[in-house]
């Protein structure tokens, strides 16, 4: 069984990364 806290940390990091990229694209366009 996987570590649930590690999964949440990875998912949160991916969501943060996508949000940062979307914000950058929004400000460049």
ROVEX-455644 format. One record per atom (N, C-alpha, C): residue in three letters; residue number from 0; x, y, z; atom name. Coordinates in Angstrom, 2 decimals, m for minus. Layout:
N
<r><residu>ALA</residu><num>NUM</num><c1>X</c1><c2>Y</c2><c3>Z</c3><atome>CA</atome></r>
...
END
This chain:
29
<r><residu>UNK</residu><num>0</num><c1>0.84</c1><c2>m1.19</c2><c3>0.00</c3><atome>N</atome></r>
<r><residu>UNK</residu><num>0</num><c1>0.00</c1><c2>0.00</c2><c3>0.00</c3><atome>CA</atome></r>
<r><residu>UNK</residu><num>0</num><c1>0.88</c1><c2>1.25</c2><c3>0.00</c3><atome>C</atome></r>
<r><residu>UNK</residu><num>1</num><c1>0.48</c1><c2>2.21</c2><c3>m0.82</c3><atome>N</atome></r>
<r><residu>UNK</residu><num>1</num><c1>1.27</c1><c2>3.43</c2><c3>m0.95</c3><atome>CA</atome></r>
<r><residu>UNK</residu><num>1</num><c1>1.08</c1><c2>4.35</c2><c3>0.24</c3><atome>C</atome></r>
<r><residu>UNK</residu><num>2</num><c1>2.03</c1><c2>5.24</c2><c3>0.41</c3><atome>N</atome></r>
<r><residu>UNK</residu><num>2</num><c1>1.93</c1><c2>6.23</c2><c3>1.48</c3><atome>CA</atome></r>
<r><residu>UNK</residu><num>2</num><c1>0.98</c1><c2>7.33</c2><c3>1.02</c3><atome>C</atome></r>
<r><residu>UNK</residu><num>3</num><c1>m0.15</c1><c2>7.47</c2><c3>1.73</c3><atome>N</atome></r>
<r><residu>UNK</residu><num>3</num><c1>m1.19</c1><c2>8.41</c2><c3>1.31</c3><atome>CA</atome></r>
<r><residu>UNK</residu><num>3</num><c1>m0.71</c1><c2>9.84</c2><c3>1.37</c3><atome>C</atome></r>
<r><residu>UNK</residu><num>4</num><c1>0.12</c1><c2>10.14</c2><c3>2.36</c3><atome>N</atome></r>
<r><residu>UNK</residu><num>4</num><c1>0.63</c1><c2>11.51</c2><c3>2.51</c3><atome>CA</atome></r>
<r><residu>UNK</residu><num>4</num><c1>1.56</c1><c2>11.87</c2><c3>1.35</c3><atome>C</atome></r>
<r><residu>UNK</residu><num>5</num><c1>2.35</c1><c2>10.90</c2><c3>0.90</c3><atome>N</atome></r>
<r><residu>UNK</residu><num>5</num><c1>3.25</c1><c2>11.13</c2><c3>m0.24</c3><atome>CA</atome></r>
<r><residu>UNK</residu><num>5</num><c1>2.46</c1><c2>11.37</c2><c3>m1.52</c3><atome>C</atome></r>
<r><residu>UNK</residu><num>6</num><c1>1.37</c1><c2>10.62</c2><c3>m1.69</c3><atome>N</atome></r>
<r><residu>UNK</residu><num>6</num><c1>0.52</c1><c2>10.79</c2><c3>m2.87</c3><atome>CA</atome></r>
<r><residu>UNK</residu><num>6</num><c1>m0.12</c1><c2>12.18</c2><c3>m2.87</c3><atome>C</atome></r>
<r><residu>UNK</residu><num>7</num><c1>m0.60</c1><c2>12.61</c2><c3>m1.71</c3><atome>N</atome></r>
<r><residu>UNK</residu><num>7</num><c1>m1.20</c1><c2>13.95</c2><c3>m1.61</c3><atome>CA</atome></r>
<r><residu>UNK</residu><num>7</num><c1>m0.16</c1><c2>15.03</c2><c3>m1.89</c3><atome>C</atome></r>
<r><residu>UNK</residu><num>8</num><c1>1.06</c1><c2>14.81</c2><c3>m1.43</c3><atome>N</atome></r>
<r><residu>UNK</residu><num>8</num><c1>2.13</c1><c2>15.78</c2><c3>m1.65</c3><atome>CA</atome></r>
<r><residu>UNK</residu><num>8</num><c1>2.46</c1><c2>15.89</c2><c3>m3.14</c3><atome>C</atome></r>
<r><residu>UNK</residu><num>9</num><c1>2.53</c1><c2>14.75</c2><c3>m3.82</c3><atome>N</atome></r>
<r><residu>UNK</residu><num>9</num><c1>2.83</c1><c2>14.73</c2><c3>m5.26</c3><atome>CA</atome></r>
<r><residu>UNK</residu><num>9</num><c1>1.69</c1><c2>15.36</c2><c3>m6.05</c3><atome>C</atome></r>
<r><residu>UNK</residu><num>10</num><c1>0.45</c1><c2>15.02</c2><c3>m5.70</c3><atome>N</atome></r>
<r><residu>UNK</residu><num>10</num><c1>m0.70</c1><c2>15.60</c2><c3>m6.40</c3><atome>CA</atome></r>
<r><residu>UNK</residu><num>10</num><c1>m0.77</c1><c2>17.11</c2><c3>m6.19</c3><atome>C</atome></r>
<r><residu>UNK</residu><num>11</num><c1>m0.50</c1><c2>17.55</c2><c3>m4.98</c3><atome>N</atome></r>
<r><residu>UNK</residu><num>11</num><c1>m0.50</c1><c2>18.98</c2><c3>m4.68</c3><atome>CA</atome></r>
<r><residu>UNK</residu><num>11</num><c1>0.58</c1><c2>19.70</c2><c3>m5.46</c3><atome>C</atome></r>
<r><residu>UNK</residu><num>12</num><c1>1.75</c1><c2>19.08</c2><c3>m5.58</c3><atome>N</atome></r>
<r><residu>UNK</residu><num>12</num><c1>2.86</c1><c2>19.68</c2><c3>m6.33</c3><atome>CA</atome></r>
<r><residu>UNK</residu><num>12</num><c1>2.53</c1><c2>19.79</c2><c3>m7.81</c3><atome>C</atome></r>
<r><residu>UNK</residu><num>13</num><c1>1.88</c1><c2>18.74</c2><c3>m8.36</c3><atome>N</atome></r>
<r><residu>UNK</residu><num>13</num><c1>1.49</c1><c2>18.75</c2><c3>m9.77</c3><atome>CA</atome></r>
<r><residu>UNK</residu><num>13</num><c1>0.44</c1><c2>19.82</c2><c3>m10.03</c3><atome>C</atome></r>
<r><residu>UNK</residu><num>14</num><c1>m0.54</c1><c2>19.94</c2><c3>m9.13</c3><atome>N</atome></r>
<r><residu>UNK</residu><num>14</num><c1>m1.57</c1><c2>20.97</c2><c3>m9.27</c3><atome>CA</atome></r>
<r><residu>UNK</residu><num>14</num><c1>m0.96</c1><c2>22.35</c2><c3>m9.19</c3><atome>C</atome></r>
<r><residu>UNK</residu><num>15</num><c1>0.00</c1><c2>22.54</c2><c3>m8.29</c3><atome>N</atome></r>
<r><residu>UNK</residu><num>15</num><c1>0.67</c1><c2>23.83</c2><c3>m8.15</c3><atome>CA</atome></r>
<r><residu>UNK</residu><num>15</num><c1>1.46</c1><c2>24.16</c2><c3>m9.42</c3><atome>C</atome></r>
<r><residu>UNK</residu><num>16</num><c1>2.11</c1><c2>23.13</c2><c3>m9.99</c3><atome>N</atome></r>
<r><residu>UNK</residu><num>16</num><c1>2.89</c1><c2>23.32</c2><c3>m11.21</c3><atome>CA</atome></r>
<r><residu>UNK</residu><num>16</num><c1>1.98</c1><c2>23.71</c2><c3>m12.37</c3><atome>C</atome></r>
<r><residu>UNK</residu><num>17</num><c1>0.84</c1><c2>23.00</c2><c3>m12.52</c3><atome>N</atome></r>
<r><residu>UNK</residu><num>17</num><c1>m0.10</c1><c2>23.33</c2><c3>m13.59</c3><atome>CA</atome></r>
<r><residu>UNK</residu><num>17</num><c1>m0.68</c1><c2>24.72</c2><c3>m13.41</c3><atome>C</atome></r>
<r><residu>UNK</residu><num>18</num><c1>m0.97</c1><c2>25.10</c2><c3>m12.16</c3><atome>N</atome></r>
<r><residu>UNK</residu><num>18</num><c1>m1.50</c1><c2>26.43</c2><c3>m11.88</c3><atome>CA</atome></r>
<r><residu>UNK</residu><num>18</num><c1>m0.49</c1><c2>27.51</c2><c3>m12.22</c3><atome>C</atome></r>
<r><residu>UNK</residu><num>19</num><c1>0.79</c1><c2>27.26</c2><c3>m11.93</c3><atome>N</atome></r>
<r><residu>UNK</residu><num>19</num><c1>1.84</c1><c2>28.22</c2><c3>m12.22</c3><atome>CA</atome></r>
<r><residu>UNK</residu><num>19</num><c1>2.02</c1><c2>28.40</c2><c3>m13.72</c3><atome>C</atome></r>
<r><residu>UNK</residu><num>20</num><c1>1.97</c1><c2>27.28</c2><c3>m14.47</c3><atome>N</atome></r>
<r><residu>UNK</residu><num>20</num><c1>2.10</c1><c2>27.33</c2><c3>m15.93</c3><atome>CA</atome></r>
<r><residu>UNK</residu><num>20</num><c1>0.90</c1><c2>28.06</c2><c3>m16.55</c3><atome>C</atome></r>
<r><residu>UNK</residu><num>21</num><c1>m0.30</c1><c2>27.78</c2><c3>m16.05</c3><atome>N</atome></r>
<r><residu>UNK</residu><num>21</num><c1>m1.50</c1><c2>28.45</c2><c3>m16.56</c3><atome>CA</atome></r>
<r><residu>UNK</residu><num>21</num><c1>m1.43</c1><c2>29.94</c2><c3>m16.29</c3><atome>C</atome></r>
<r><residu>UNK</residu><num>22</num><c1>m0.93</c1><c2>30.32</c2><c3>m15.12</c3><atome>N</atome></r>
<r><residu>UNK</residu><num>22</num><c1>m0.80</c1><c2>31.73</c2><c3>m14.77</c3><atome>CA</atome></r>
<r><residu>UNK</residu><num>22</num><c1>0.22</c1><c2>32.41</c2><c3>m15.68</c3><atome>C</atome></r>
<r><residu>UNK</residu><num>23</num><c1>1.33</c1><c2>31.74</c2><c3>m15.94</c3><atome>N</atome></r>
<r><residu>UNK</residu><num>23</num><c1>2.36</c1><c2>32.29</c2><c3>m16.82</c3><atome>CA</atome></r>
<r><residu>UNK</residu><num>23</num><c1>1.83</c1><c2>32.47</c2><c3>m18.24</c3><atome>C</atome></r>
<r><residu>UNK</residu><num>24</num><c1>1.10</c1><c2>31.47</c2><c3>m18.74</c3><atome>N</atome></r>
<r><residu>UNK</residu><num>24</num><c1>0.52</c1><c2>31.58</c2><c3>m20.08</c3><atome>CA</atome></r>
<r><residu>UNK</residu><num>24</num><c1>m0.52</c1><c2>32.68</c2><c3>m20.14</c3><atome>C</atome></r>
<r><residu>UNK</residu><num>25</num><c1>m1.28</c1><c2>32.85</c2><c3>m19.06</c3><atome>N</atome></r>
<r><residu>UNK</residu><num>25</num><c1>m2.31</c1><c2>33.88</c2><c3>m19.02</c3><atome>CA</atome></r>
<r><residu>UNK</residu><num>25</num><c1>m1.69</c1><c2>35.28</c2><c3>m19.08</c3><atome>C</atome></r>
<r><residu>UNK</residu><num>26</num><c1>m0.54</c1><c2>35.45</c2><c3>m18.44</c3><atome>N</atome></r>
<r><residu>UNK</residu><num>26</num><c1>0.09</c1><c2>36.77</c2><c3>m18.41</c3><atome>CA</atome></r>
<r><residu>UNK</residu><num>26</num><c1>0.92</c1><c2>37.04</c2><c3>m19.67</c3><atome>C</atome></r>
<r><residu>UNK</residu><num>27</num><c1>1.36</c1><c2>35.97</c2><c3>m20.36</c3><atome>N</atome></r>
<r><residu>UNK</residu><num>27</num><c1>2.14</c1><c2>36.19</c2><c3>m21.58</c3><atome>CA</atome></r>
<r><residu>UNK</residu><num>27</num><c1>1.22</c1><c2>36.43</c2><c3>m22.78</c3><atome>C</atome></r>
<r><residu>UNK</residu><num>28</num><c1>0.00</c1><c2>35.91</c2><c3>m22.72</c3><atome>N</atome></r>
<r><residu>UNK</residu><num>28</num><c1>m0.98</c1><c2>36.11</c2><c3>m23.81</c3><atome>CA</atome></r>
<r><residu>UNK</residu><num>28</num><c1>m1.85</c1><c2>37.31</c2><c3>m23.53</c3><atome>C</atome></r>
END
